[in-house]
Amino acid sequence: MCMTSGYTNGMTKQIAIKLPDEWLGGIDRLVEDGTFDSRSQAVRSGLEAMIDAHRNAAVDQSYR
C-alpha cells in the first residue's frame, strides 16, 4: 500500500462524499489502529491506490 504524507503535487480540492456506515467504520478502525492519521488520509490513500492500479492496468494492456 502506498501511504503518502501530506499532499501530492498542486493544489487540492475538497469534495463531499457519502459512505455506508460499514465503510466509515472500517476507515475509523484504520485511523484508530494508527494505519492512517485521519479519515481524509485513508480515503486519499485508497483513491491513490485505485488510480495507480487503473493506470498500471492500462499500461499493461498497451503491451499486449
Order of alpha helices (4+ residues) and beta strands (2+ residues): alpha-alpha
